[in-house]
Amino acid sequence: NMEGNKLWKVPSVKIDKFVERLKVTFYEITVDYSGNEWKVEKRYSEFENLKKNLGKRFPAKELPNLPGKSMMKVKKADQIDKRRQGLEDYLIEMINKIDLLNSEELR
């Protein structure tokens, strides 16, 4: 309902880039909530843990899918960028669900 949406502001989220450190890929996430902006870096495995924890907390809730994980390490920049875009889409879908947005896991 549009009236209810006036009571809360959905943060914006963007995964600007990825960085490699010690052969591990980190995704730099920029969050803007009511004019306050901060950045965090997360690994793909942390997104998997987030989905698992939210699934336990909200068992009846249909959660968005993460971009696929292959058995082989994603090494090429275009493959990593495709995953980056998929993770950004995942986060955007997650924060647009008010019950998930307010969960401890997404803070």
Summary of the structure (lengths in Angstrom):
residues: 107
radius of gyration: 14.7
end to end distance: 24.1
largest distance: 48.2
contacts: 246
relative contact order: 0.18
helix: 41%
strand: 25%
